[in-house]
Amino acid sequence: MNNGTKVYDIKDLAEVLGVTKRTIYNYIKAEQLPAVKIGKRWIVSQAVLDEFIASGTEPNYMKKLHE
């Protein structure tokens, strides 16, 4: 179905990154973690997760949530 590419949902991402699901939603909303919404589910590919882990978030990314 997904050509062998590993994908993660919000729960998986929270477990892998050791943060809450709310934090994952904040990363997505602040455009720090690119994600695709399919139906009611947000998903992130392994490649996107690897890039996010390598680069992290921008300083003060939380300010983007309130703009």
C-alpha positions in Angstrom: 0.0 0.0 0.0 2.8 2.5 0.8 5.6 1.1 -1.4 7.6 0.0 1.6 8.2 3.5 3.0 7.9 3.5 6.8 5.3 6.1 8.0 4.5 7.3 11.5 1.3 8.6 13.0 1.1 11.1 15.9 1.3 8.4 18.6 4.3 6.7 17.0 6.1 10.1 16.6 5.5 10.9 20.3 7.0 7.6 21.4 10.0 7.8 19.0 10.8 11.4 20.0 10.0 11.0 23.7 7.5 13.9 23.7 3.7 14.3 24.1 1.2 14.0 21.3 0.4 17.7 21.9 4.0 18.6 21.2 3.9 16.7 17.9 0.7 18.6 17.0 2.5 21.9 17.9 5.5 21.0 15.7 3.1 20.4 12.8 1.1 23.6 13.4 4.3 25.7 13.7 5.5 24.1 10.4 8.5 22.5 12.1 7.6 19.0 11.2 6.1 18.5 7.7 3.2 16.1 7.9 0.4 15.0 5.6 -3.2 14.6 6.8 -5.0 11.6 5.4 -8.6 11.5 6.6 -8.3 12.2 10.4 -4.8 10.9 10.6 -1.5 12.9 10.4 1.4 10.9 9.0 5.2 11.5 8.6 7.5 9.5 6.5 10.8 8.0 7.8 12.8 10.4 5.5 11.0 13.5 7.0 11.4 12.2 10.5 15.2 11.6 9.9 15.5 15.2 8.6 13.6 16.6 11.6 15.8 14.7 14.0 18.9 16.0 12.2 17.8 19.6 12.1 15.6 20.0 15.1 13.2 23.0 15.5 13.8 26.6 14.9 14.6 28.7 18.0 11.4 30.2 19.4 9.2 28.1 17.1 6.4 28.4 19.6 5.9 32.0 18.6 4.6 30.8 15.2 1.7 29.1 17.0 0.4 32.5 18.1 0.8 34.4 14.8 
